[in-house]
Amino acid sequence: MIEPHAPAPPGSPPSWGGPCGPQAPARLPVRPAVGRFLVLAGVFVCAACGLVYELELVALASYLIGDSVTQASVVLSVMVFAMGLGSLAAKRLRGLAAAGFGALEAALALVGGSSAMLLYAVFAWTGGWGGLWADGPRILLVAFSLAIGVLIGAEVPLLMELIQRVRRQDPGGAVADLFAADYVGALVGGLAFPFVLLPFLGQLTGALLTGTVNVVVGAALVLGLFRRDLTRRARWLLLIANALVLALLATAMVLADDFERAARHAVYGQDVRVAVRTDVQEVVLTGDADGRPLDLFLDGRLRVRAGDERGYHEALVHPAMSGPHARVLILGGGDGLAAREVLRHPGVRRVDVLEADPGLARLARHDPGLATLNEHAYGDARVRVLSGDAFHRLRATPSATYDVVISDLPDPGITASTKLYSQEFYGLLRRVLAPDGRLAVHAGPVAAQPRAFWTVDATLRAAGLPAVGYRVGARDTGPGSAPGLRRAAAARPAPRGWGFLLAARTAPAPRLDPAAPRPHSLTPDSLARGVREAARTRMAGLPPSTLVHPRF
């Protein structure tokens, strides 16, 4: 594929060519200085695209599989290892640097650009069938990390060969120039993903557009600048291959919206009524039409099921409201359902809902189905929605501001919420609580995850808030659910039984306020039984969870 070069002039230094022996600099259609700039610009763009592929895999895997720390560790470690393999494999292509780089960029654009769509497809259509297919997203995640890492790792040796063919220089200077362009490109790609691609294009279209840019730049660099290094047949093969990749990516971009709708229906069933991407997460509402119950999913996790949510929210809120409760803070609870239960109690003067996702609170205010379920809690003048970082908000909150704090947050094992189950965070809550105030915490399924549950208890005690645990209810995703919801439940198994902790400066006794309206599902007897059931699972001697040493 490589045409022979003219002999090097007498006295000229040898090329940093490959195993085929010394070669003269490539005959470029531009001056060497311009050619060197174009190669470095190509390095810049390819590095930016490579980091976007990497971040896209981490983000989508965290959304589909959960536990962002684990997914990031898997992607990064496998990819770095694969980059080493790619660098070794590229040694065999140094003699065919231009053709090899062109083929490599076409493959990288196709694999990286389509990775998000294929990963989402495997999750949507095979994620709940059990057996090997149940681990399909994880297997595909490792496979994509390995393939993309090998292709990225092979770029640098080939680019080093190309930049030396443009203008020979000492190896140290060439390495410095190459890696400077590579690192700056990685910076731009790393910033473009969360601030441009993800919010404006989404994960699927963002990855496909990145692949399109990748293939265009790679083809332009090789077929434009180094076309004389290739035979006519090689030029046509690269041109056809790049055109096919470009056509595939462009077709996928055109069909991305239809694909996403079909995949969403495969996951959630055919009765998806609302699907929005807020600044924080994907919010999906299903049901609430033709008699179907409403379900709320946040980033693929079932958070509210109309058939059983009242049992959860009554158990979370009512024991904490037995006592002074004029001023209440709800952490999370953007769906308005915890606020609904708080407002049932006489004497409530102020309810602050500190929700990280204002978009969810807006939906809960305006969506007819969700607003009906929360009994239009956000229409009550006593309810105020606060947004922003919970640590920052609580630091700025005066001491003894609230009589009751309700922590309606995801399970502590979900990495994004782990810091809100830390000793430092509970120390802030203790400061904003009135001296006789109470804190109710959703601490995950006590029967299924007793270590996590009692770690929350140990953390509360370390922060000066001794607690009493109790459990209630059981979420059943049984056979009456739509097929898509059964797959979603299989991919995200719902806990059987909710666990709660009621904490105060002095260990409280969970009870119901006799002056308040009777809950629909919670009784004094069931609450006392829940305390006994939780106590039977107690694990003593667990260390508390902190910001620098999370235990979940």
Secondary structure, 3 states (H helix, E strand, C coil): CECCCCCCCCCCCCCCCCCCCCCCCCCCCCCHHHHHHHHHHHHHHHHHHHHHHHHHHHHHHHHHHCCHHHHHHHHHHHHHHHHHHHHHHHHHHHHHHHHHHHHHHHHHHHHHHHHHHHHHHHHHHHCCCCHHHHHHHHHHHHHHHHHHHHHHHHHHHHHHHHHHHHCCCCHHHHHHHHHHHHHHHHHHHHHHHHHHHHHHHHHHHHHHHHHHHHHHHHHHHHHHHCHHHECHHHHHHHHHHHHHHHHHHHHHHHHHHHHHHHHHHHHHCCCEEEEEECCCCEEEEECCCCCCCCEEEECCEEEEECCCHHHHHHHHHHHHHCCCCCEEEEEECCCCHHHHHHHCCCCCCEEEEECCCHHHHHHHHHCHHHHHHCCCHHHCCCEEEECCCHHHHHHCCCCCCEEEEEEECCCCCCHHHHHHHCHHHHHHHHHHEEEEEEEEEEEECCCCCHHHHHHHHHHHHHCCCCEEEEEECCCCCCCCCCHHHHHHHHHCCCCCCEEEEEECCCCCCCCCCCCCCCCCCCCHHHHHHHHHHHHCCCCCCCCCCCCCCCCC
